Amino acid sequence: MARNPNDRLPQVETTCDSLLNELQVIWDELGESDAEKDKMLLELEQECLSVYRRKVDQANLYRAQLRQQIADSEAEIAAICSSMGERPVHIRQSPGFLKEQLKATALRLEEMHKRKSERLSQFLEVLDQIQKISTEICPTEYDPSKFEIDGSDLSIRILEDLQRQLQSLQKEKSERLRQVRDHLNTLKKLCLVVGIDFKETIREVQPGLDQDEGSKNISNGMIESLASAIENMRKIKIERMQKLQDLATAMLELWNLMDTPNEEQQQFQKVTCNVAASEQEFTEPNALSMDFINYVEAEVLRLEQLKASKLKELVLRKKTELEEIRRRTHLVAEADDEPEFSIDAVEAGATDASLVLEHIEAQISTAKEEAFSRKDILERVEKWLAACEEEAWLEEYNRDENRYSAGRGAHLTLKRAEKARALVSKIPAMVDTLENKVTAWEKERGTEFIYDGAPLLSMLEQYITVSQEKEQERKRQRDQKKLQGQLTAEKEVLYGSKPSPAKLQSFKKTHKTLTLSPSQRISLGAAATNSPKKAYEVGTDSSGTRGIDNAGLSEKSSSNATASATFETSSPSEDVKETTKAMPVSTPKSPRKVAADGTGEGDATEYSFEERRLVFYRSRKRGEGAL
């Protein structure tokens, strides 16, 4: 147990007193004088004071050193806290115990040194990674001074800034690694398509790039080198693709030219199916390798040689094709066609067959373009010509006097006539549309529309002129018939009707004949003969109907005193026919006028029942013909 220093003073004094007494005894024995004794005691006291003073000074110095150490430790702790961006921690001082204060301060200082060391390790680790990635990204721009640590600032804020910078660099590194991998994959695919060794290609970019998969160069120079290699490889691919497509086009033309069988074409199907493919569509291995292109080129050369041996046959075939196109499109070969490109010139050897073939193919191309531009008009011309044929048939049909006979197939003929009339009614609109189309076509192309060697507009104008002339002729005939009818009616009004006794007998005979066998024909008079039509008789109008006079009877001429009558009878097994008989009759003494209903004005002469029935029957037939 430690003693209090004040307790030792009496003990020290007792020891000093005993020593002083012992020294006094010795001095007494020596016979020292009192002056000597006082002198030696003074020296002894001075020496004791000197020792005490020295000890006190040493103690003061040690105390000052302890206080200085404590202050230095606290200052260092404050500096470390400041460099780490933390608030300094003050140790609570215990009064009178400097050594304990120094010990506590030393422990705190050691702890702060440890924390500073850990913080510094974090800084070093982050800076090392930043330095490493920066060197990988930009090796030529590496500057060591950028990565020196400033020990005066190790704050969390600076560390977080460095960590964010590291994350940004790591992200950029990942992006560059992905970009390098994509470039390598793209380059590998291109090399596979064009048949070039991939490893040899990347060795030219950077030696060892194909071996070291762990650490790839991600510098700007490497990425640019890979991009340049890809661009060069893509140019090679495009050049070979265009060459292969040109060969495929030539192959298709030669196949089409020489009618190559499908079995022979099948082995080059992969080539011809990509004749219009884009650069991205060529993905098969060795699809553009030089070996494959040389193989296709050899086949095209073989076909060219085969074509040279069959040129004459090909020229004849193409000539036939050209003539067929012109025939379908109603084109006529130009009169000034070059004679040196004729078949005779080829057979005589005066002209190269390949030049003739090229010339004919050019003409075929021109003819196809011309046919495409003429397609709409040609279709309309075909419809117009078909309608003109129906119009001609309808005119023939209307001129036929027996068109209403009840023969076999008569109903089909009537239906066709109805359809023909409907189609003929559309001809004016067809012609008008055709004229507009042809005019627009000629204005656009600056040339005449030729149809089988004649201008189509001239054909249309000629048709319109002929149609107008026919219409005028039909109108003239209708006016003439109308005038003849008026003259006949005026004559009947002036002179009256002259019924003939022979005509009455004829009607009686006809009435008796109606009871005969169905296979027998009705004859009016034993010596009756068919009389031809006169200019004054009622003819067939434009619609094909037969006209009758106002009284419903046949016309009579007062100048020659003859009359013509037409009788129509029917039997269950025979067609209804018209027969016109001319019989001489005597002129009655008192002429009579016939009313519109077929009856006379007086009672001297009356028409029989058969005559009235004949008038009614012919009126009904005329109405059906008009419909």
C-alpha positions as CSV (number, residue, x, y, z in Angstrom):
1,M,0.0,0.0,0.0
2,A,1.5,3.3,-1.0
3,R,2.3,5.7,1.8
4,N,1.7,9.4,1.9
5,P,4.9,11.4,1.3
6,N,4.2,13.6,4.3
7,D,4.4,10.6,6.6
8,R,8.1,10.1,5.6
9,L,9.3,13.5,6.6
10,P,9.6,12.8,10.4
11,Q,11.5,9.6,9.6
12,V,13.8,11.6,7.3
13,E,14.3,14.2,10.0
14,T,15.1,11.5,12.6
15,T,17.6,9.9,10.3
16,C,19.3,13.3,9.6
17,D,19.4,14.1,13.3
18,S,21.1,10.8,14.1
19,L,23.6,11.3,11.4
20,L,24.2,14.9,12.5
21,N,24.7,13.7,16.1
22,E,27.1,11.0,14.9
23,L,28.9,13.7,12.8
24,Q,29.1,15.9,16.0
25,V,30.6,13.1,17.9
26,I,33.2,12.7,15.2
27,W,34.0,16.4,15.1
28,D,34.3,16.4,18.8
29,E,36.8,13.6,18.7
30,L,38.6,15.4,16.0
31,G,38.6,18.6,17.9
32,E,37.1,20.7,15.2
33,S,36.3,24.2,16.1
34,D,32.9,25.6,16.1
35,A,33.6,27.7,13.1
36,E,34.7,24.7,11.2
37,K,31.7,22.8,12.4
38,D,29.4,25.7,11.3
39,K,31.1,25.9,7.9
40,M,30.8,22.1,7.3
41,L,27.2,22.2,8.5
42,L,26.5,25.1,6.1
43,E,28.1,23.1,3.2
44,L,26.1,20.1,4.2
45,E,22.9,22.2,4.2
46,Q,23.8,23.7,0.8
47,E,24.4,20.3,-0.7
48,C,21.0,19.0,0.7
49,L,19.2,22.0,-0.8
50,S,20.9,21.4,-4.1
51,V,19.8,17.8,-4.1
52,Y,16.2,18.8,-3.2
53,R,16.2,21.5,-5.8
54,R,17.4,19.1,-8.5
55,K,14.8,16.6,-7.6
56,V,12.1,19.2,-7.6
57,D,13.2,20.4,-11.0
58,Q,13.2,16.9,-12.3
59,A,9.7,16.4,-11.0
60,N,8.5,19.6,-12.6
61,L,10.0,18.7,-15.9
62,Y,8.4,15.2,-15.8
63,R,5.0,16.8,-14.9
64,A,5.4,19.2,-17.9
65,Q,6.3,16.4,-20.1
66,L,3.2,14.4,-19.1
67,R,1.0,17.5,-19.7
68,Q,2.7,18.0,-23.1
69,Q,2.1,14.4,-24.1
70,I,-1.5,14.7,-23.1
71,A,-1.9,17.9,-25.1
72,D,-0.1,16.4,-28.1
73,S,-2.3,13.3,-28.0
74,E,-5.4,15.4,-27.7
75,A,-4.2,17.5,-30.6
76,E,-3.5,14.5,-32.7
77,I,-6.9,13.0,-31.9
78,A,-8.4,16.3,-32.9
79,A,-6.4,16.3,-36.2
80,I,-7.5,12.7,-37.0
81,C,-11.1,13.6,-36.3
82,S,-10.8,16.6,-38.4
83,S,-9.2,14.7,-41.3
84,M,-12.0,12.0,-41.0
85,G,-14.6,14.7,-40.9
86,E,-15.8,13.9,-37.4
87,R,-16.3,16.1,-34.4
88,P,-13.4,15.8,-31.8
89,V,-14.1,13.9,-28.6
90,H,-12.9,15.5,-25.4
91,I,-11.8,13.2,-22.6
92,R,-13.0,14.1,-19.2
93,Q,-9.9,15.2,-17.1
94,S,-9.4,13.7,-13.6
95,P,-7.7,16.2,-11.2
96,G,-4.2,15.3,-10.0
97,F,-3.6,12.2,-12.1
98,L,-1.7,13.1,-15.2
99,K,-0.5,9.6,-15.8
100,E,-4.1,8.3,-15.9
101,Q,-5.0,11.1,-18.2
102,L,-2.1,10.3,-20.4
103,K,-3.1,6.6,-20.5
104,A,-6.7,7.4,-21.4
105,T,-5.6,9.8,-24.0
106,A,-3.2,7.2,-25.5
107,L,-6.0,4.7,-25.7
108,R,-8.3,7.1,-27.5
109,L,-5.4,8.1,-29.8
110,E,-4.7,4.4,-30.6
111,E,-8.4,3.9,-31.4
112,M,-8.4,6.9,-33.7
113,H,-5.3,5.7,-35.4
114,K,-7.0,2.4,-36.0
115,R,-10.1,4.0,-37.5
116,K,-7.9,6.3,-39.6
117,S,-6.0,3.2,-40.9
118,E,-9.3,1.5,-41.8
119,R,-10.6,4.7,-43.5
120,L,-7.3,5.0,-45.4
121,S,-7.6,1.3,-46.5
122,Q,-11.0,2.1,-47.9
123,F,-9.6,5.0,-49.8
124,L,-6.7,2.9,-51.1
125,E,-9.0,0.2,-52.2
126,V,-11.4,2.5,-54.1
127,L,-8.6,4.5,-55.6
128,D,-6.9,1.3,-56.7
129,Q,-10.0,0.1,-58.5
130,I,-10.5,3.5,-60.1
131,Q,-6.9,3.5,-61.2
132,K,-7.2,0.0,-62.6
133,I,-10.4,0.6,-64.6
134,S,-9.1,4.0,-65.8
135,T,-6.0,2.3,-67.0
136,E,-8.1,-0.2,-68.9
137,I,-10.3,2.4,-70.5
138,C,-7.7,5.0,-71.3
139,P,-4.2,3.6,-70.9
140,T,-2.6,6.4,-72.7
141,E,-4.2,9.1,-70.5
142,Y,-3.0,7.5,-67.2
143,D,-1.8,10.1,-64.7
144,P,-0.6,8.7,-61.3
145,S,-0.9,12.1,-59.6
146,K,-4.6,11.9,-60.0
147,F,-4.7,8.9,-57.7
148,E,-2.5,10.2,-54.7
149,I,-4.2,10.2,-51.3
150,D,-4.4,13.5,-49.4
151,G,-4.2,12.4,-45.7
152,S,-5.6,15.7,-44.5
153,D,-9.0,14.8,-46.0
154,L,-10.3,11.3,-45.4
155,S,-13.9,12.3,-44.8
156,I,-16.9,10.1,-45.6
157,R,-18.0,12.7,-48.2
158,I,-14.8,12.3,-50.2
159,L,-15.0,8.5,-49.9
160,E,-18.5,8.5,-51.2
161,D,-17.5,10.7,-54.1
162,L,-14.8,8.3,-54.9
163,Q,-17.2,5.4,-54.6
164,R,-19.6,7.1,-57.0
165,Q,-16.8,7.7,-59.4
166,L,-15.9,4.0,-59.1
167,Q,-19.5,2.9,-59.8
168,S,-19.6,5.2,-62.9
169,L,-16.3,3.7,-64.1
170,Q,-17.6,0.1,-63.4
171,K,-20.8,0.9,-65.4
172,E,-18.7,2.3,-68.2
173,K,-16.5,-0.8,-68.1
174,S,-19.5,-3.1,-68.2
175,E,-20.9,-1.2,-71.2
176,R,-17.5,-1.3,-73.0
177,L,-17.2,-5.1,-72.2
178,R,-20.7,-5.6,-73.7
179,Q,-19.8,-3.4,-76.7
180,V,-16.6,-5.5,-77.2
181,R,-18.5,-8.7,-76.9
182,D,-21.1,-7.5,-79.4
183,H,-18.4,-6.4,-81.8
184,L,-16.7,-9.8,-81.5
185,N,-20.0,-11.6,-82.0
186,T,-20.9,-9.5,-85.1
187,L,-17.4,-10.0,-86.5
188,K,-17.7,-13.7,-85.9
189,K,-21.0,-13.9,-87.7
190,L,-19.7,-11.9,-90.7
191,C,-16.6,-14.1,-90.9
192,L,-18.8,-17.2,-90.8
193,V,-21.0,-15.9,-93.7
194,V,-18.1,-14.8,-95.9
195,G,-16.0,-17.9,-95.0
196,I,-13.0,-16.1,-93.4
197,D,-11.2,-17.4,-90.3
198,F,-12.4,-15.4,-87.3
199,K,-9.4,-16.1,-85.0
200,E,-7.0,-14.9,-87.7
201,T,-9.1,-11.7,-88.2
202,I,-9.1,-10.8,-84.5
203,R,-5.4,-11.6,-84.2
204,E,-4.8,-8.8,-86.7
205,V,-6.8,-6.5,-84.5
206,Q,-5.0,-7.4,-81.3
207,P,-2.8,-10.5,-80.7
208,G,-4.0,-12.8,-78.0
209,L,-7.6,-11.4,-78.1
210,D,-9.0,-14.8,-79.0
211,Q,-7.2,-16.5,-76.1
212,D,-7.6,-14.2,-73.0
213,E,-11.3,-14.4,-72.2
214,G,-10.9,-13.1,-68.7
215,S,-9.6,-9.6,-69.3
216,K,-10.4,-8.0,-72.6
217,N,-9.0,-4.7,-73.8
218,I,-11.8,-2.2,-73.5
219,S,-10.0,0.9,-74.5
220,N,-11.2,3.3,-77.1
221,G,-8.6,2.1,-79.5
222,M,-9.7,-1.5,-79.2
223,I,-13.4,-0.6,-79.8
224,E,-12.5,1.5,-82.8
225,S,-10.3,-1.3,-84.2
226,L,-13.1,-3.8,-83.8
227,A,-15.6,-1.4,-85.4
228,S,-13.2,-0.8,-88.3
229,A,-12.8,-4.5,-88.8
230,I,-16.6,-5.0,-88.8
231,E,-17.0,-2.2,-91.3
232,N,-14.3,-3.8,-93.6
233,M,-15.9,-7.2,-93.2
234,R,-19.3,-5.8,-94.0
235,K,-18.0,-4.1,-97.2
236,I,-16.6,-7.5,-98.2
237,K,-20.0,-9.1,-97.5
238,I,-21.8,-6.4,-99.5
239,E,-19.5,-6.8,-102.5
240,R,-19.8,-10.5,-102.5
241,M,-23.6,-10.3,-102.0
242,Q,-23.9,-8.0,-105.0
243,K,-21.7,-10.2,-107.1
244,L,-23.8,-13.3,-106.1
245,Q,-27.0,-11.5,-106.8
246,D,-25.8,-10.4,-110.2
247,L,-24.9,-14.0,-110.9
248,A,-28.3,-15.2,-109.7
249,T,-30.0,-12.6,-111.9
250,A,-28.0,-13.8,-114.9
251,M,-28.8,-17.4,-114.0
252,L,-32.5,-16.7,-113.8
253,E,-32.4,-14.9,-117.2
254,L,-30.5,-17.8,-118.7
255,W,-32.9,-20.4,-117.2
256,N,-35.9,-18.4,-118.5
257,L,-34.2,-18.0,-121.9
258,M,-33.4,-21.7,-122.4
259,D,-36.4,-23.2,-120.5
260,T,-34.1,-25.0,-118.0
261,P,-36.0,-27.9,-116.3
262,N,-36.9,-27.5,-112.6
263,E,-34.7,-30.5,-111.6
264,E,-31.7,-28.6,-112.8
265,Q,-32.7,-25.4,-111.2
266,Q,-33.4,-27.1,-107.8
267,Q,-29.7,-27.4,-106.8
268,F,-29.2,-23.6,-107.1
269,Q,-32.5,-22.7,-105.3
270,K,-30.5,-21.2,-102.4
271,V,-28.9,-18.8,-104.8
272,T,-31.9,-17.6,-106.7
273,C,-34.1,-17.2,-103.6
274,N,-31.8,-14.5,-102.3
275,V,-31.7,-12.5,-105.6
276,A,-33.5,-9.6,-103.9
277,A,-32.4,-10.2,-100.3
278,S,-30.9,-7.5,-98.1
279,E,-27.5,-7.7,-96.4
280,Q,-29.1,-8.7,-93.1
281,E,-30.8,-11.7,-94.7
282,F,-27.6,-13.5,-95.5
283,T,-26.9,-15.4,-92.3
284,E,-26.1,-18.9,-93.4
285,P,-22.5,-20.1,-93.0
286,N,-20.3,-19.8,-96.1
287,A,-23.3,-18.3,-98.0
288,L,-20.9,-15.7,-99.4
289,S,-17.6,-17.6,-99.4
290,M,-15.4,-17.4,-102.4
291,D,-15.7,-21.1,-103.0
292,F,-19.4,-20.9,-103.3
293,I,-19.3,-17.8,-105.5
294,N,-16.8,-19.4,-107.8
295,Y,-19.1,-22.4,-107.9
296,V,-22.1,-20.3,-109.0
297,E,-19.9,-18.3,-111.4
298,A,-18.8,-21.6,-113.1
299,E,-22.5,-22.6,-113.5
300,V,-23.3,-19.2,-115.1
301,L,-20.4,-19.5,-117.4
302,R,-21.6,-23.0,-118.4
303,L,-25.1,-21.6,-119.1
304,E,-23.5,-18.8,-121.2
305,Q,-21.7,-21.3,-123.3
306,L,-24.9,-23.3,-123.6
307,K,-26.7,-20.1,-124.6
308,A,-24.1,-19.4,-127.3
309,S,-24.7,-22.8,-128.9
310,K,-28.5,-22.2,-128.9
311,L,-28.6,-18.6,-129.9
312,K,-30.4,-19.1,-133.2
313,E,-33.1,-21.2,-131.5
314,L,-33.4,-18.6,-128.8
315,V,-33.7,-15.8,-131.4
316,L,-36.6,-17.6,-133.1
317,R,-38.3,-18.2,-129.8
318,K,-38.0,-14.6,-128.7
319,K,-39.2,-13.5,-132.1
320,T,-42.3,-15.6,-131.7
321,E,-42.9,-14.3,-128.2
322,L,-42.6,-10.7,-129.6
323,E,-45.1,-11.4,-132.3
324,E,-47.5,-13.0,-129.9
325,I,-47.4,-10.0,-127.6
326,R,-48.0,-7.7,-130.5
327,R,-50.9,-9.9,-131.7
328,R,-52.5,-9.8,-128.3
329,T,-52.1,-6.1,-128.0
330,H,-53.0,-5.4,-131.6
331,L,-49.7,-3.7,-132.3
332,V,-48.0,-3.7,-135.7
333,A,-44.3,-3.9,-136.1
334,E,-42.6,-0.7,-137.3
335,A,-41.9,-0.7,-141.0
336,D,-38.4,0.8,-140.4
337,D,-37.3,-2.1,-138.2
338,E,-33.6,-2.7,-138.6
339,P,-33.0,-5.3,-141.3
340,E,-29.6,-6.2,-139.8
341,F,-31.5,-7.7,-136.8
342,S,-33.7,-10.0,-138.8
343,I,-33.6,-13.8,-138.7
344,D,-32.2,-13.9,-142.3
345,A,-29.2,-11.8,-141.2
346,V,-28.5,-14.2,-138.3
347,E,-28.8,-17.3,-140.5
348,A,-26.5,-15.7,-143.1
349,G,-24.0,-14.9,-140.4
350,A,-24.0,-11.2,-141.2
351,T,-25.1,-10.3,-137.6
352,D,-24.1,-11.5,-134.2
353,A,-27.0,-13.6,-132.8
354,S,-26.4,-12.2,-129.3
355,L,-26.9,-8.7,-130.6
356,V,-30.1,-9.7,-132.3
357,L,-31.3,-11.4,-129.1
358,E,-30.6,-8.3,-127.1
359,H,-32.5,-6.2,-129.6
360,I,-35.5,-8.5,-129.6
361,E,-35.5,-8.6,-125.8
362,A,-35.5,-4.8,-125.7
363,Q,-38.4,-4.8,-128.2
364,I,-40.2,-7.4,-125.9
365,S,-39.7,-5.1,-122.9
366,T,-41.0,-2.1,-124.9
367,A,-44.0,-4.1,-126.1
368,K,-44.9,-5.2,-122.6
369,E,-44.7,-1.7,-121.3
370,E,-46.9,-0.6,-124.3
371,A,-49.3,-3.4,-123.6
372,F,-49.6,-2.4,-119.9
373,S,-50.4,1.2,-120.9
374,R,-53.0,0.0,-123.5
375,K,-54.7,-2.6,-121.3
376,D,-57.7,-0.6,-120.2
377,I,-58.4,0.8,-123.7
378,L,-58.0,-2.6,-125.3
379,E,-60.5,-4.2,-122.9
380,R,-63.0,-1.4,-123.8
381,V,-62.3,-1.9,-127.5
382,E,-63.0,-5.6,-127.2
383,K,-66.4,-4.9,-125.5
384,W,-67.2,-2.3,-128.2
385,L,-66.4,-4.7,-131.0
386,A,-68.5,-7.4,-129.4
387,A,-71.4,-4.9,-129.1
388,C,-70.9,-4.1,-132.8
389,E,-71.2,-7.8,-133.7
390,E,-74.4,-8.0,-131.8
391,E,-75.6,-4.9,-133.6
392,A,-74.9,-6.5,-136.9
393,W,-76.7,-9.6,-135.9
394,L,-79.7,-7.6,-134.7
395,E,-79.9,-5.8,-138.0
396,E,-79.9,-9.2,-139.8
397,Y,-82.5,-10.4,-137.4
398,N,-84.8,-7.4,-137.9
399,R,-84.6,-7.9,-141.7
400,D,-85.8,-11.5,-141.4
401,E,-89.6,-11.6,-142.1
402,N,-90.0,-15.0,-140.3
403,R,-88.3,-13.9,-137.1
404,Y,-91.6,-14.4,-135.1
405,S,-92.2,-17.9,-136.4
406,A,-92.9,-20.5,-133.7
407,G,-90.1,-22.8,-134.8
408,R,-87.7,-24.8,-132.6
409,G,-85.5,-22.5,-130.6
410,A,-87.5,-19.4,-131.4
411,H,-87.7,-18.4,-127.7
412,L,-83.9,-18.5,-127.4
413,T,-83.6,-16.2,-130.5
414,L,-86.0,-13.8,-128.9
415,K,-84.0,-13.7,-125.7
416,R,-80.8,-13.1,-127.6
417,A,-82.5,-10.3,-129.5
418,E,-83.6,-8.7,-126.2
419,K,-80.0,-8.9,-124.9
420,A,-78.6,-7.6,-128.1
421,R,-81.0,-4.6,-128.0
422,A,-79.8,-3.8,-124.4
423,L,-76.2,-4.1,-125.4
424,V,-76.6,-2.0,-128.6
425,S,-78.2,0.7,-126.5
426,K,-75.0,1.0,-124.6
427,I,-72.8,1.5,-127.7
428,P,-73.0,5.3,-127.7
429,A,-71.7,5.5,-124.2
430,M,-69.0,3.0,-125.0
431,V,-67.8,5.0,-127.9
432,D,-67.9,8.3,-126.0
433,T,-65.8,6.7,-123.1
434,L,-63.4,5.2,-125.6
435,E,-62.9,8.6,-127.3
436,N,-62.1,10.2,-124.0
437,K,-59.7,7.5,-123.0
438,V,-57.9,7.4,-126.3
439,T,-57.6,11.2,-126.4
440,A,-56.1,11.3,-122.9
441,W,-53.7,8.4,-123.8
442,E,-52.5,10.2,-126.9
443,K,-52.1,13.5,-125.1
444,E,-50.1,11.8,-122.3
445,R,-47.8,9.9,-124.7
446,G,-47.7,12.3,-127.6
447,T,-48.5,9.6,-130.2
448,E,-51.5,8.1,-131.9
449,F,-53.2,5.0,-130.5
450,I,-52.8,2.4,-133.3
451,Y,-55.1,-0.6,-133.4
452,D,-54.1,-3.3,-135.9
453,G,-52.3,-0.6,-138.0
454,A,-55.1,2.0,-138.0
455,P,-55.7,4.9,-135.7
456,L,-58.4,4.0,-133.2
457,L,-59.9,7.5,-133.1
458,S,-60.4,7.2,-136.9
459,M,-62.1,3.9,-136.5
460,L,-64.5,5.4,-133.9
461,E,-65.2,8.4,-136.0
462,Q,-65.9,6.2,-139.0
463,Y,-68.3,4.1,-136.9
464,I,-70.1,7.2,-135.7
465,T,-70.4,8.4,-139.3
466,V,-71.8,5.1,-140.5
467,S,-74.2,4.9,-137.5
468,Q,-75.5,8.4,-138.3
469,E,-76.0,7.5,-141.9
470,K,-77.9,4.3,-140.9
471,E,-80.1,6.4,-138.5
472,Q,-80.8,8.9,-141.3
473,E,-81.8,6.1,-143.6
474,R,-84.1,4.5,-141.1
475,K,-85.6,7.9,-140.4
476,R,-86.1,8.4,-144.2
477,Q,-87.8,5.0,-144.5
478,R,-90.1,5.8,-141.6
479,D,-91.0,9.2,-143.1
480,Q,-91.7,7.5,-146.5
481,K,-93.9,4.8,-144.8
482,K,-95.7,7.5,-143.0
483,L,-96.2,9.5,-146.2
484,Q,-97.4,6.3,-148.1
485,G,-99.8,5.6,-145.3
486,Q,-101.2,9.1,-145.5
487,L,-101.6,8.9,-149.3
488,T,-103.4,5.5,-149.0
489,A,-105.7,6.9,-146.4
490,E,-106.5,9.9,-148.5
491,K,-107.2,7.6,-151.5
492,E,-109.6,5.5,-149.5
493,V,-111.3,8.6,-148.2
494,L,-111.7,9.8,-151.8
495,Y,-112.6,6.6,-153.5
496,G,-113.6,4.3,-150.7
497,S,-112.8,0.6,-150.2
498,K,-113.6,-1.9,-153.0
499,P,-114.2,-5.4,-151.6
500,S,-113.9,-8.1,-154.2
501,P,-116.2,-11.1,-154.7
502,A,-113.2,-13.2,-155.3
503,K,-111.8,-12.0,-151.9
504,L,-115.0,-13.0,-150.2
505,Q,-114.8,-16.4,-151.9
506,S,-111.2,-16.6,-150.8
507,F,-112.2,-16.0,-147.2
508,K,-114.9,-18.6,-147.4
509,K,-112.5,-21.1,-148.8
510,T,-110.0,-20.2,-146.1
511,H,-112.7,-20.7,-143.5
512,K,-113.4,-24.1,-144.9
513,T,-109.8,-25.0,-145.1
514,L,-109.4,-24.4,-141.3
515,T,-111.2,-27.6,-140.7
516,L,-108.7,-29.7,-142.7
517,S,-105.8,-31.8,-141.4
518,P,-103.2,-29.9,-139.4
519,S,-100.5,-31.0,-141.8
520,Q,-102.1,-29.3,-144.7
521,R,-101.3,-25.6,-145.7
522,I,-103.9,-23.0,-146.5
523,S,-104.0,-21.8,-150.1
524,L,-105.8,-18.8,-151.3
525,G,-106.8,-19.4,-154.9
526,A,-105.7,-22.2,-157.2
527,A,-103.5,-20.1,-159.4
528,A,-102.3,-17.6,-156.8
529,T,-98.7,-16.6,-156.7
530,N,-96.5,-14.7,-154.3
531,S,-96.2,-11.1,-155.4
532,P,-93.1,-9.1,-154.6
533,K,-93.2,-6.0,-152.4
534,K,-94.0,-2.8,-154.1
535,A,-92.6,0.6,-153.2
536,Y,-95.9,1.7,-151.9
537,E,-96.5,-1.4,-149.6
538,V,-95.9,-1.2,-145.9
539,G,-92.4,-2.6,-145.1
540,T,-90.5,-3.5,-142.0
541,D,-89.6,-0.6,-139.8
542,S,-86.4,-0.2,-137.8
543,S,-87.8,-2.2,-134.9
544,G,-88.8,-5.1,-137.1
545,T,-92.6,-4.7,-136.9
546,R,-94.9,-4.7,-139.9
547,G,-97.2,-1.8,-140.4
548,I,-100.9,-1.8,-141.5
549,D,-103.1,0.9,-142.7
550,N,-105.6,3.0,-140.6
551,A,-108.4,0.6,-141.3
552,G,-106.4,-2.4,-140.3
553,L,-106.6,-3.9,-143.8
554,S,-104.1,-4.4,-146.6
555,E,-103.5,-1.4,-148.9
556,K,-105.4,-1.2,-152.2
557,S,-104.5,0.5,-155.4
558,S,-107.2,2.1,-157.4
559,S,-105.0,2.5,-160.5
560,N,-104.4,-1.2,-161.2
561,A,-107.6,-2.5,-159.4
562,T,-105.7,-5.1,-157.5
563,A,-105.7,-6.0,-153.9
564,S,-103.3,-7.9,-151.7
565,A,-104.4,-9.7,-148.6
566,T,-102.3,-11.5,-146.0
567,F,-103.8,-14.4,-144.2
568,E,-102.3,-16.0,-141.1
569,T,-103.6,-19.3,-139.9
570,S,-102.3,-21.8,-137.4
571,S,-102.5,-25.4,-136.7
572,P,-101.6,-27.4,-133.6
573,S,-98.5,-28.9,-135.2
574,E,-97.2,-26.1,-137.6
575,D,-95.7,-22.7,-137.1
576,V,-97.7,-19.6,-137.9
577,K,-96.7,-18.2,-141.3
578,E,-97.6,-15.2,-143.4
579,T,-98.6,-15.7,-146.9
580,T,-99.4,-12.8,-149.2
581,K,-101.7,-13.6,-152.2
582,A,-102.6,-11.3,-155.1
583,M,-105.9,-12.0,-156.8
584,P,-107.7,-10.0,-159.5
585,V,-111.0,-8.5,-158.4
586,S,-113.8,-6.6,-160.2
587,T,-114.4,-3.0,-159.3
588,P,-117.7,-2.5,-157.5
589,K,-120.2,-0.1,-158.9
590,S,-120.5,2.1,-155.9
591,P,-117.3,2.6,-154.0
592,R,-117.5,2.9,-150.2
593,K,-115.4,4.3,-147.5
594,V,-114.0,2.1,-144.8
595,A,-114.1,3.3,-141.3
596,A,-111.3,3.0,-138.8
597,D,-112.8,-0.1,-137.2
598,G,-113.1,-1.9,-140.5
599,T,-116.9,-1.3,-141.1
600,G,-118.4,0.5,-144.0
601,E,-120.5,3.6,-143.8
602,G,-123.5,2.0,-145.5
603,D,-125.2,-1.3,-145.6
604,A,-124.4,-2.2,-149.3
605,T,-121.1,-4.0,-148.5
606,E,-120.0,-5.5,-145.1
607,Y,-116.8,-7.3,-144.1
608,S,-117.1,-10.9,-143.0
609,F,-116.2,-12.3,-139.6
610,E,-113.0,-13.8,-141.0
611,E,-111.9,-10.4,-142.4
612,R,-112.5,-8.7,-139.0
613,R,-110.6,-11.5,-137.2
614,L,-107.7,-11.1,-139.6
615,V,-107.5,-7.4,-138.9
616,F,-107.5,-8.0,-135.1
617,Y,-104.9,-10.8,-135.4
618,R,-102.5,-8.6,-137.5
619,S,-103.0,-5.7,-135.1
620,R,-102.0,-7.9,-132.2
621,K,-98.9,-9.2,-134.0
622,R,-97.9,-5.7,-134.8
623,G,-98.1,-4.8,-131.1
624,E,-95.9,-7.8,-130.1
625,G,-93.3,-6.9,-132.7
626,A,-93.1,-3.3,-131.4
627,L,-92.5,-4.6,-127.9
